[in-house]
Amino acid sequence: MKEKIVYTNEVGATIDRLVEESGAKSVFTIVDVNTAAFCLPLLRETSKAVAASTVLTVKAGDAEKSLEAAAALWKSLSNGGATRSSMIVNVGGGVVTDLGGFVAATFKRGVPYINVPTTLLGAVDAATGGKTGINFNGLKNEVGAFALPAATVVSTVFFKTLPKHEMLSGYAEMLKHALLSGNEALARALSHDAADTDGLLALLRENIKVKTEIVASDPKEAGPRKALNLGHTAGHAFEALAMERRQPIPHGYAVAWGLIVELVLSHLALGYPTTHLYPVVQFVKAHYGSHPIVCDDYPRLLALMAHDKKNASPEEINFTLLHAPGEAEVNRTATAKDIETALDIYRDLTA
């Protein structure tokens, strides 16, 4: 099934058209407290479907991607009379689309849903590709389901109100897609102002296409789709360690730092050229700084990587690595010694 993505800044009218085409009998809109305050008023003014919908509000933040939050939404849907002929509209960043998509995928074994990402990270990552999920047992996205949305509405209309760190967080995923695309896409990504929304919609169209084409070829992540995990094995470990220490870091920042670690591994294992490594390092340092880790952190980081969903076993830590931009190799494993060497080089490069 090909993923339906609509690129437009006429968001309200687009939602109405999609709901009408679906024949939905009722609409439920899921927002968090931030999108309820900043985005929902605009959609209520421009979308009859949203204005007439039942609004379900969750707290903001990654901690809300929990079994408890999902259960509360299931209960609200049940009490509100939701059926498989309803439509769920998720309006928010990655937390809302991950959580809302999971709730939609599992309630009554599947209710159609529309994603309206309100952050750049949500647009290029969580809202597309059909991955839904919640965190569990201290691990990110440990429980979830593959369920493509009926449509995703990609717009930059909400981005101008985002703080700079939110834009940068999303741009890290765009940088990852560019690395998977090839030299020309990487050059464009490295030359664009990561915090600038002007001209971004066209770049988003090109960038998201990289992801959707990979997803279409492998919807259940049996092989090629694992390429999209570039930067995430190390990045998720950085992110989880920070959460354990109650010093959370933005997902995109963790991915940016994870990209450096995994490009270093790519260089060591596959000969990824330093001519393409150093410009990425410079870009990440200039925009994201560095994540301070020390040697004493390595055992815990390795333990967290061992829990990654891509691993065939805890003893074999799985990575997506690159021979060159646009030339990914999935299911590459690395030894603890290799990973520690990459972490050492990461620290030197970002110091």
HELIX and SHEET records of a PDB file:
HELIX    1   1 VAL A   11  SER A   22  1                                  12    
HELIX    2   2 VAL A   33  PHE A   38  1                                   6    
HELIX    3   3 LEU A   40  THR A   46  1                                   7    
HELIX    4   4 LYS A   48  ALA A   51  1                                   4    
HELIX    5   5 ASP A   62  GLU A   64  5                                   3    
HELIX    6   6 LEU A   67  ASN A   79  1                                  13    
HELIX    7   7 GLY A   94  THR A  106  1                                  13    
HELIX    8   8 PHE A  107  ARG A  109  5                                   3    
HELIX    9   9 LEU A  120  LEU A  121  1                                   2    
HELIX   10  10 GLY A  122  ALA A  126  3                                   5    
HELIX   11  11 PHE A  159  THR A  161  5                                   3    
HELIX   12  12 LYS A  164  SER A  181  1                                  18    
HELIX   13  13 ASN A  183  SER A  191  1                                   9    
HELIX   14  14 LEU A  200  SER A  217  1                                  18    
HELIX   15  15 PRO A  224  ASN A  229  5                                   6    
HELIX   16  16 HIS A  232  GLU A  244  1                                  13    
HELIX   17  17 HIS A  251  LEU A  270  1                                  20    
HELIX   18  18 THR A  274  TYR A  288  1                                  15    
HELIX   19  19 CYS A  295  ASP A  297  5                                   3    
HELIX   20  20 TYR A  298  ALA A  306  1                                   9    
HELIX   21  21 ALA A  336  THR A  350  1                                  15    
SHEET    1   A 6 ILE A   5  TYR A   7  0                                        
SHEET    2   A 6 ALA A 151  VAL A 154  1                                        
SHEET    3   A 6 TYR A 113  PRO A 117  1                                        
SHEET    4   A 6 SER A  86  GLY A  92  1                                        
SHEET    5   A 6 SER A  26  ASP A  32  1                                        
SHEET    6   A 6 THR A  54  VAL A  58  1                                        
SHEET    1   B 2 LYS A 131  PHE A 136  0                                        
SHEET    2   B 2 LEU A 139  PHE A 146 -1                                        
SHEET    1   C 2 ILE A 317  ALA A 324  0                                        
SHEET    2   C 2 GLU A 327  ALA A 334 -1                                        
END                                                                             
